[in-house]
Amino acid sequence: MSKRKNLIYLIILFLILCFSFIAYKKNKSSVNFKVIFIKEYSPGLNIYSDRDYFNRENDEKLNGMYLVQIPRHYSNDIYLNAFNEIVIYRALCKKNDNEEYNNWEKEDFKLAIIGISCAHTDVIKKKHKKGIIKIAPGGPISSDPIFVHVPKSGEQVFQLKDN
């Protein structure tokens, strides 16, 4: 009789753990936490907010820029509110669909942001005027890193726009 009683207790404990885990996952996925950050770029900085990937080439070209740190597989548009003119740089992966960047200017240097599914090497840029700027995340294999050059250093010239 005690083995049967122990088995019933184990089943009850298992069910409690299962329902607790399901409730935890449901609450965790509905929590509104920040996944995008703006950071002043420095060598060795994680390019993505959820991965430890960093640039391995031409860091000096990124000096003085800001990194808009997004998750590696982010799929939503990003909106920046620019108070003055800014220049947005993107590092591209050849495996992604890069047609949206056809009217961007190609840079004469490369980066080396190496991930498992994508290596972001080619660099492009585009000037944007003051106002709300909609930025596609890139993909579909991986989101494309976003760097922002501010013409006058020391000024806050842009911020994330809340959606």
N, C-alpha and C positions, 0 to 999 in steps of 0.2 A: 504493500500500500504506500510506503514512503517513496518508492521510485516513481510511482504514478503521480503522487503529490508534487514531487520535485519537477517532473516533466510539465505539469500544469503551471507551476511557478515560472519555469523557464519560458514557456510559451507566452505567458502574460508579460513577462519582462521583455521578451523579444518584440511583442506587439507595441508595448509602450515606447521602446526605443525607435521602432519604425515610424510611429506616428509623430514622435518628437522630432525625428530627423526631417520628415516631410514638412512639418510646421516650420522648422528652422530654415530649410531651403526656401520655402514660400516667402517667409518674412525677409530673408536675406536678399532675394531677388527683387523685392518691392521697395527696398531701401533706396532712397535717392542720394547716392554718394557721388562726389565729384570725380570724374575720370580724365578731365582735361586740365592741364596746368600750363602757365606761361612762366618760363624760366630763362634767365640770362644764360646764353650758351657758354660752356667751358669744356675743355678737353676731358673726356672720360664720362661726361654726363650721359645718363640713360636717355636714349632717343625716344623711347616709348614709356608711357606711364605704367605699363604692366609687364615690361620685359627688361632684361639687363643687356640690351644691345647698345653698342656705342659706335661712334665713327672712328675709323682706323686710318684715315688718310686726309690730308689737307685741312687739319683743324684750324690752321691760321686763317683760312678763307672764311671761317665762321665766327671769328673774333668780332665782338661788338654786336652780334645778332642775338635775337631771342628765339627760343625753341617753343613751339606750341606742342606740348607733350600730350599725345593722344594714345589710346591703346593700340596695340599692333594690328588687331583685326577689327578696328572701328568701322562702322558702316553708316553713321549719321553725318549729315553735313555739319560743318563748323561755321559759326558766324562770328566775325570780328567787327568791332566798332572802331574804325580808324578816325582819330581826331585830326590827323594830317595825312599827307601822302606817305605811303609805306611801300616797300618792295618785298614781295613774298617769293621765297625760294622753295622749291620742292626737289627732293631727291627721289629719283624714279627707279623702279625695278622693271626690267625688260619683260618679265612674266605678266605684269599687270596690263590692263587696258588703258593706254596712255593717250587716247585720242582727244580727251578733253583738254590736253595741254598743247594742241597744235598751234595755237597763237601765242605761246610763251616763247621767250628767248632762251636759247641754249647757252649755257656757260662754258668757259674754256677750261674748267677743272672738274675733277671727279671726287666723289666721296666713296667711302667703303663702309657701309652699314650692312653687316653680314648677318642674316638670319637663317633659320633652317629652310624656310620655303622661298625666300626672296633675298637678293642682294641689291641694295639701293646704291647705285653708283653715279648715274647721269644726273646732272644738276641743271635746272631751268629756273627762270625768274620772270616776274611780271610786276609792273608798277600798278599800284591801286590808289585811287584818289580817296579823299576824305569821305566817310560814310560807312554803311553796313556792307561788309564783304562776305559773300557766301563762298565757302571753300569745301569742295568735295573731298572725302577722305582718301580717295584713291582705291585701288583694288582691281580685281576681286581677290587676288592672292594675299595681299597685305596692304595696309594703309601706307600712304607715302608721307615721310617726314615733312614737317612744315617749319621753315625758318623765316624769321621776319627781320628785315634790315630797317632800322629807324634812321632817317637822315640826320637828325640832331640827337646825339647821344645825351643821356641824362634826363630826357623828357619821357613822360608816359604818353605815347602817341596812339596806343591802341589797347583794347581790352576785349575779353570774351563777352559776347552779347548773350544774355540769358534768353532761352527760347521759351 
